[in-house]
Amino acid sequence: MTQPERIEKLLVLLTIAFCWAHKIGEWRHVQKAIKIKKHGRKGVSFFRYGLELLRDAALNGCQFIHHSFSDILGFLCISRVICAAE
């Protein structure tokens, strides 16, 4: 490891992206429930469900999804997270 601070920044970015996708997946599940398979588990994880919405929003320019990208970006509001933690 020649530049540990760059690795640290990358890990922080990946952590934020994971949390963002998971939170959007939870929100999307409330809007449209994830199908339950025959064995009783969800068809996809909250992370995957949110990641699919983020991918579609980024690649399709929100043409085929019912939510605007600004709504999705609203989940990144840092002040809301800080206020909720207090």
Secondary structure, DSSP 8 states (H G I E B T S, - for coil): ---HHHHHHHHHHHHHHHHHHHHHHHHHHHHS---B-TTSSBSS-HHHHHHHHHHHHHHHTTSSSSS-HHHHHGGG-HHHHHHHH-
